[in-house]
């Protein structure tokens, strides 16, 4: 992976950690059951609207020259990505309502890229090489240290819930990463236009569920209570992902996807400092293992189909 691609991925990782901390703080008091699900859907709708409005100038400007060449296959991929991203964000928010960020986030970010790397090998013909596989192993070690699973700590109900939702989120991350890599690498869609329209299509996909499940007035009350988190997520989430998509244009998916996991290093520090989550020594050690994995991936010189 080139230095340019690595810088893009590191910047994306920091932005990703920041918006996840904001999401966790917003969902810490999340309600469970039907009311909680409706409240979560209202929050998702607010973040989708924030993305649509904040990124409209850039997204629409790029789309003027991009959309005329999009065919049925391109729009099908955009719609599929939008649907999988919705499922991912729903699983992530549910996990944050039930468990610590430093349980859910490492499992989600660690299991997803591992599956993505395997999918890249099987579907896209990429070969990480021995350095790449060693880097992946270091990242997995870091995930196990951060969650406490390597030290065989007893799984409390909250940790068990975090493991379940983290793994589900990771599987969804792997799914949309492969879908989006296909769109960028095979269909040659512009990363910014692709991500903007994926976000935009989430609004009509969400509206029927919000109408049916959300408590009347929950969108307005959610905005009043969590507008700072909504705006931060709306600004940072697309930027983080667009930076990754740009990196994918010149670097292999099997290197980019796991390298994003240095966001766990930032999340371990922010989670301990801002969210007052404990077990800092083990989580920082795990973050160090992840950093080693990222360095090894940066040295990997794997080829990628053009």
Number of C-alpha atoms within 10 A of each C-alpha: 22 13 10 11 22 22 13 21 29 20 17 26 24 20 23 24 26 21 22 24 22 17 22 24 18 21 20 18 12 19 16 14 9 12 15 18 21 23 26 27 25 27 29 22 23 23 24 22 19 20 24 23 14 14 20 15 11 12 21 17 13 17 17 10 11 14 16 8 8 12 10 8 11 17 16 11 18 22 19 16 26 23 18 19 21 22 15 23 17 19 21 26 25 26 30 29 25 22 22 21 28 28 27 30 34 33 26 29 26 29 24 26 31 22 22 26 28 18 19 25 15 11 11 20 12 20 22 24 15 12 18 25 20 16 28 28 16 22 32 23 21 30 29 21 22 29 26 19 16 12 11 10 10 10 14 9 11 15 22 16 21 30 23 17 27 29 24 22 29 27 21 24 26 25 20 20 26 22 16 23 22 16 22 18 21 12 15 15 21 20 24 23 21 27 21 23 20 25 26 21 18 22 19 10 15 17 15 11 15 22 13 10 18 22 16 13 10 18 21 13 14 17 17 10 12 17 18 13 21 25 20 19 25 23 20 20 20 21 19 23 20 22 21 28 29 17 24 25 18 18 23 27 32 32 32 26 26 28 28 25 34 29 26 32 25 18 28 28 18 18 25 18 12 11 16 10 15 13 14 17 13 18 28 21 17 27 29 19 24 30 22 19 27 26 17 20 27 20 15 22 17 18 16 19 11 10
